[in-house]
Amino acid sequence: MSILNLFSSNPTITLTWNDEESLPTVRVPQDDDRQVDKLVLFSSEQPVGGRVDVAMPANTKKIEHMGIKAELVGQIELHYDRGNHYIFFSSQKELAGPGILTQDMSYKFLFSDKDNDKKYESYDGINVRLRYFVRVRINRPYSAITKDFDFAVQKIQPEPDVNNELKMEVGIEDCLHIEFEYDQ
């Protein structure tokens, strides 16, 4: 490997979701509150898949790599603790083994039911953020090229049974006990 190859520009990584035209989208504000991201919405049971396109830069003839992988990640971020993230779910697919990229390439991936455990809904609050994303990683001998592609998750559940009865007990120990029942 030549020394010039270390300082060459990186390839462009793009992702197209399966059935992207028919998937619903959600508008999520970014950190600066002036811009809004439009994320693709998946249900908690829906498989996550798509196509990753790797486009070579114009001035590069080849890129050596140690493998190309797609990783489905569920992560919780605390806004007051930016450096530490809690990853509660991660699944990985190998798109290509070690080799040399000499032209633009496309790779398909699919995280089926057994590979994706999206048990929480996406959430973006004041202090915490729960996010899902697909991370595409091109491992290179001295560095890795990564790009994250966020998506939203909605968990649809049946409406819980309504408990119309409200009970409240007030009392003084061993002396007086009053019980209230309210029907709503």
ZIKANOR-V185020 format. One line per field, one symbol per residue. psi: psi as a letter, one per 40 degrees, with the letter a starting at -180 (. if undefined). burial: 1 if it has 9 or more other C-alpha atoms within 8 Angstrom, else 0. Layout:
psi = ???
burial = ???
This chain:
psi = hiddddeiiiihhihhihfddehiihhhiadeedihihiihiidehihiahhhhhiidehdihhieihihhhhhihhhdegddhihhehhiihhdiaiahheihihhiihhadeehggeiiihgadeihhiiihhhhhhideiihihhhiiihhhhiihihhhehhihhiihhedhhhhhhhh.
burial = 0000000000011010100000100101110000010011111100111111111110010011111111111111111000001010111011100100100100111011100101001101000111111111111100011000011111100000000001000000000010000000
